[in-house]
């Protein structure tokens, strides 16, 4: 039993005791009658009635206590409720979200049908938001034609329907390429240089022509678009990160070659000691650095160090020969790892192909590399400053610039 309950019981017992004493006193008192009616003796309350009255008083006391407690609890709870209600009243009601849901549909459409739509001006390729035409090089256009006849699925075309007109918002270069190949030679958009297996569209055999005409392209259409919708759709479909030139070059590599190159890129020397930036690594320009070192080490007759020449090397050189050259580069990396102790800020991407290709275990090469890294910014080192000023500025991928850097590392 709690302290409060004990206290209440004691108070009740005390009150009962006091009531019993009052009853006893009343029984002993004798009162004089007032007037005629006072002559009659006053009835004394029986003992049982007194006890009943006492219990009733005690019950009232207990009820009163409980009521007091409840009132106090309610009083304590009321501010909380009022505070919560007030907080709810103060919280602003958010307006409903308003947006426009576009109605879209998807349908596989034969290339022949798409060409007719373009010819009859039913499908417009030149919405204001679009890039200018002829963005693709001839090589890219030929690849599209080759992929179609070889069964490769062409990416979907996105079309917006607005005021009864249809505008291409994604896929313009693909459709433009196909139309320039398949259209009438008298059409101003016809491209006589575009050939598939050395033939124009008119020169194709029926089977190959049917492959092109009947190939399906998925067309995603958005109905009842506004100009604002067109710009929004163009932004959404062109919001991805484009492939870098180095990443595109991976299409010319086998899985074996990619794994071999990645192994070299994860070596301690390249990963921890060379100054290849995070951005260069994300674009896989470090991969291109290794390929360029192979071009030098193999004696490939390159015209420049641009990605087109790197791709030519990969296409014209068989995988076994490239693997053999990569094994040589791997040996050079082990030598370089023994020369360079820590990360070097001057071991940049521009120098690496030549260093990787020319490295050897002679003391003369080791001394030249250490001197280069220590005095790269020292203006008193005339040979290094000439190297920087003549071959490391401007169009560094041009053949003269590349050969200048290469000769510096060959002569030691």
PEDA-V822987 format. One record per residue. N is the residue number from 0. RES is the residue in one small letter. PHI is phi as a letter, one per 20 degrees, with the letter a starting at -180 (* if undefined). PSI is psi in whole degrees, 0 to 359 (NA if undefined). OMEGA is omega in radians with two decimals (999 if undefined). Layout:
BEGIN
n,res,phi,psi,omega
N,RES,PHI,PSI,OMEGA
N,RES,PHI,PSI,OMEGA
END
This chain:
BEGIN
n,res,phi,psi,omega
0,x,*,139,-3.07
1,x,f,166,-3.14
2,x,f,321,-3.14
3,x,f,315,-3.13
4,x,f,321,3.09
5,x,f,318,-3.12
6,x,f,317,3.12
7,x,f,317,3.14
8,x,f,320,3.12
9,x,f,319,3.11
10,x,f,320,3.13
11,x,f,315,3.12
12,x,g,319,-3.13
13,x,f,318,-3.14
14,x,f,320,3.09
15,x,f,317,3.14
16,x,f,317,3.13
17,x,f,320,3.13
18,x,f,320,3.11
19,x,f,321,3.13
20,x,f,318,3.12
21,x,f,319,3.13
22,x,f,317,3.13
23,x,f,319,3.13
24,x,f,319,3.14
25,x,f,325,3.13
26,x,f,329,-3.11
27,x,e,332,-3.10
28,x,f,145,3.07
29,x,c,118,-3.08
30,x,d,143,3.10
31,x,f,137,3.09
32,x,f,146,3.08
33,x,d,115,-3.12
34,x,m,199,-3.08
35,x,f,326,-3.06
36,x,f,340,-3.11
37,x,e,352,3.12
38,x,f,331,-3.12
39,x,f,137,-3.13
40,x,f,142,3.14
41,x,f,133,-3.14
42,x,f,134,3.12
43,x,e,137,3.11
44,x,f,138,3.13
45,x,f,159,-3.10
46,x,f,323,-3.14
47,x,f,322,3.13
48,x,f,321,3.13
49,x,f,319,3.14
50,x,f,322,3.14
51,x,f,318,3.12
52,x,f,322,3.14
53,x,f,317,3.13
54,x,f,322,3.13
55,x,f,318,3.12
56,x,f,317,3.14
57,x,f,320,3.12
58,x,f,317,3.10
59,x,f,322,3.14
60,x,f,314,-3.14
61,x,f,316,3.13
62,x,f,320,3.12
63,x,f,320,3.12
64,x,f,314,-3.13
65,x,f,320,3.12
66,x,f,320,3.12
67,x,f,316,3.13
68,x,f,315,-3.13
69,x,f,318,3.14
70,x,f,320,3.13
71,x,f,319,3.12
72,x,f,318,3.12
73,x,f,322,-3.14
74,x,f,323,3.13
75,x,f,323,-3.09
76,x,f,329,-3.06
77,x,g,314,3.13
78,x,g,323,3.13
79,x,f,312,-3.13
80,x,f,316,-3.14
81,x,f,321,-3.14
82,x,f,317,3.13
83,x,f,316,3.13
84,x,f,321,-3.14
85,x,f,321,3.13
86,x,f,319,3.11
87,x,f,323,3.13
88,x,f,324,-3.10
89,x,f,333,-3.11
90,x,f,122,-3.10
91,x,f,143,3.12
92,x,f,123,-3.09
93,x,f,137,3.12
94,x,f,155,3.12
95,x,f,146,3.14
96,x,f,130,3.13
97,x,d,127,3.10
98,x,b,161,3.12
99,x,d,122,3.09
100,x,e,121,-3.12
101,x,e,142,3.09
102,x,e,122,-3.08
103,x,c,158,3.06
104,x,b,160,-3.10
105,x,c,135,-3.10
106,x,b,133,3.03
107,x,f,126,-3.07
108,x,c,134,-3.14
109,x,f,145,-3.14
110,x,g,321,3.13
111,x,g,319,3.13
112,x,f,319,3.12
113,x,f,322,3.14
114,x,f,322,3.10
115,x,f,321,3.12
116,x,f,319,3.12
117,x,f,316,-3.13
118,x,f,319,-3.09
119,x,e,14,3.10
120,x,l,31,3.06
121,x,e,343,3.11
122,x,c,115,-3.06
123,x,e,124,3.14
124,x,e,358,-2.95
125,x,d,47,2.99
126,x,f,150,-3.04
127,x,g,331,-3.08
128,x,f,344,-3.06
129,x,f,156,2.99
130,x,f,165,3.04
131,x,f,160,-3.14
132,x,f,177,3.08
133,x,l,42,3.08
134,x,f,333,-3.09
135,x,e,148,2.99
136,x,f,163,-3.12
137,x,g,323,-3.14
138,x,f,318,3.13
139,x,f,322,-3.13
140,x,f,317,3.12
141,x,f,320,3.13
142,x,f,323,3.11
143,x,f,313,-3.14
144,x,f,317,-3.14
145,x,f,322,-3.14
146,x,f,324,-3.12
147,x,f,312,-3.12
148,x,f,341,3.12
149,x,e,5,3.03
150,x,n,7,3.10
151,x,f,131,-3.11
152,x,f,128,3.13
153,x,e,142,3.13
154,x,g,153,-3.08
155,x,f,152,3.05
156,x,d,138,3.13
157,x,d,126,-3.07
158,x,c,137,3.06
159,x,d,129,3.10
160,x,e,122,-3.06
161,x,b,122,3.11
162,x,l,40,3.09
163,x,n,0,3.13
164,x,d,155,3.12
165,x,d,128,-3.11
166,x,c,133,3.07
167,x,e,122,-3.13
168,x,d,341,3.07
169,x,b,124,-3.11
170,x,o,13,-3.11
171,x,g,315,-3.08
172,x,f,324,3.12
173,x,f,312,-3.13
174,x,f,321,3.14
175,x,f,319,3.12
176,x,f,313,-3.13
177,x,f,318,-3.11
178,x,f,321,-3.13
179,x,f,339,3.11
180,x,e,320,-3.00
181,x,e,344,-3.02
182,x,f,171,3.12
183,x,f,136,3.13
184,x,g,339,3.13
185,x,e,350,3.10
186,x,f,138,-3.10
187,x,f,341,-3.12
188,x,e,358,3.14
189,x,f,137,-3.14
190,x,d,101,-3.09
191,x,f,342,-3.13
192,x,e,341,-3.09
193,x,f,117,-3.10
194,x,c,147,3.02
195,x,d,116,-3.05
196,x,l,36,3.10
197,x,m,9,-3.09
198,x,c,149,3.00
199,x,f,173,3.13
200,x,f,319,-3.12
201,x,f,335,-3.10
202,x,e,354,-3.13
203,x,f,151,3.01
204,x,f,162,-3.05
205,x,g,320,-3.09
206,x,f,315,-3.14
207,x,f,321,3.12
208,x,f,321,3.12
209,x,f,326,3.10
210,x,f,319,3.14
211,x,f,310,-3.08
212,x,f,321,-3.04
213,x,e,351,3.13
214,x,f,138,-3.10
215,x,e,142,2.99
216,x,c,131,3.13
217,x,f,124,3.14
218,x,d,118,3.08
219,x,e,119,-3.07
220,x,d,138,3.06
221,x,d,123,-3.05
222,x,e,155,3.03
223,x,l,50,-3.11
224,x,e,150,2.98
225,x,e,174,3.07
226,x,f,320,3.12
227,x,f,320,3.10
228,x,f,319,-3.13
229,x,f,316,-3.14
230,x,f,323,3.12
231,x,f,317,3.12
232,x,f,318,3.12
233,x,f,318,3.14
234,x,f,316,-3.10
235,x,f,314,-3.07
236,x,f,348,3.12
237,x,d,24,-3.04
238,x,e,356,-3.13
239,x,f,170,3.08
240,x,e,121,-3.12
241,x,f,150,3.07
242,x,f,137,3.05
243,x,f,165,3.12
244,x,f,321,3.13
245,x,f,320,3.13
246,x,f,325,3.09
247,x,f,328,-3.13
248,x,f,339,-3.13
249,x,f,340,3.13
250,x,f,343,3.13
251,x,e,0,-3.10
252,x,d,149,3.01
253,x,e,168,3.10
254,x,f,321,3.14
255,x,f,317,3.14
256,x,f,318,3.13
257,x,f,316,-3.14
258,x,f,322,3.12
259,x,f,314,-3.14
260,x,f,318,3.12
261,x,f,325,3.08
262,x,f,319,3.11
263,x,f,321,-3.13
264,x,f,335,3.12
265,x,e,5,3.08
266,x,f,156,-3.12
267,x,g,320,-3.09
268,x,f,309,-3.08
269,x,f,317,-3.04
270,x,f,320,-2.99
271,x,d,342,-3.04
272,x,d,340,3.13
273,x,e,155,-3.09
274,x,e,69,3.06
275,x,e,122,-3.04
276,x,f,164,3.10
277,x,f,319,3.14
278,x,f,318,3.12
279,x,f,322,3.14
280,x,f,318,-3.14
281,x,f,325,3.11
282,x,e,0,3.12
283,x,m,34,3.06
284,x,f,338,3.07
285,x,f,326,3.06
286,x,f,317,3.13
287,x,f,328,3.09
288,x,f,317,3.12
289,x,f,318,3.12
290,x,f,318,3.12
291,x,f,325,3.09
292,x,f,326,3.08
293,x,f,322,3.11
294,x,g,319,-3.13
295,x,f,310,-3.05
296,x,f,330,-3.11
297,x,e,351,-3.12
298,x,m,22,3.14
299,x,f,135,-3.10
300,x,e,83,-3.10
301,x,e,150,3.12
302,x,e,336,3.10
303,x,a,184,3.11
304,x,d,27,3.11
305,x,e,173,-3.05
306,x,f,331,3.11
307,x,f,319,3.12
308,x,f,324,3.08
309,x,f,319,3.11
310,x,f,322,3.11
311,x,f,320,3.09
312,x,f,316,-3.11
313,x,f,324,-3.12
314,x,f,326,-3.05
315,x,e,349,-3.09
316,x,d,131,-3.12
317,x,f,157,-3.04
318,x,f,321,-3.13
319,x,f,321,3.13
320,x,f,320,3.12
321,x,f,320,3.11
322,x,f,318,3.13
323,x,f,318,3.12
324,x,f,322,3.11
325,x,f,326,3.09
326,x,f,323,3.07
327,x,f,315,3.11
328,x,f,323,3.12
329,x,f,319,3.08
330,x,f,320,3.12
331,x,f,324,3.13
332,x,f,321,3.11
333,x,f,321,3.08
334,x,f,314,-3.12
335,x,f,325,3.12
336,x,f,329,3.10
337,x,f,336,-3.13
338,x,e,316,-3.06
339,x,e,125,-3.07
340,x,e,317,-3.04
341,x,c,180,3.12
342,x,f,134,-3.10
343,x,d,124,-3.11
344,x,f,335,-3.09
345,x,e,3,3.02
346,x,e,69,-3.05
347,x,e,167,-3.10
348,x,g,324,-3.08
349,x,f,331,-3.11
350,x,e,337,-2.93
351,x,f,317,-3.11
352,x,g,319,-3.12
353,x,f,319,-3.13
354,x,f,317,3.14
355,x,f,323,-3.10
356,x,f,328,-3.00
357,x,d,354,-3.07
358,x,f,143,3.03
359,x,b,172,-3.02
360,x,e,16,3.11
361,x,f,152,3.12
362,x,f,329,3.14
363,x,f,317,3.12
364,x,f,318,-3.14
365,x,g,317,3.13
366,x,f,319,-3.13
367,x,f,318,-3.13
368,x,f,316,3.14
369,x,f,317,3.13
370,x,f,320,3.13
371,x,f,314,-3.09
372,x,f,324,-3.10
373,x,f,328,-2.99
374,x,d,22,-3.10
375,x,g,324,-3.13
376,x,d,10,-3.14
377,x,e,111,-3.08
378,x,f,343,3.13
379,x,f,339,3.12
380,x,e,91,-2.99
381,x,f,320,-3.11
382,x,f,317,-3.13
383,x,f,321,-3.14
384,x,f,323,3.06
385,x,f,319,3.10
386,x,g,313,-3.12
387,x,f,311,-3.01
388,x,f,327,-3.06
389,x,e,326,-2.95
390,x,c,357,-3.09
391,x,d,18,3.12
392,x,c,156,3.12
393,x,m,222,-3.10
394,x,e,82,-3.02
395,x,f,349,-3.14
396,x,e,354,3.11
397,x,f,150,-3.03
398,x,g,318,-3.12
399,x,f,320,3.13
400,x,f,316,-3.12
401,x,f,314,-3.13
402,x,f,328,3.08
403,x,f,316,3.10
404,x,f,321,-3.13
405,x,f,317,3.14
406,x,f,326,3.11
407,x,g,319,-3.09
408,x,e,341,3.07
409,x,f,329,-3.08
410,x,e,101,3.09
411,x,b,NA,999
END
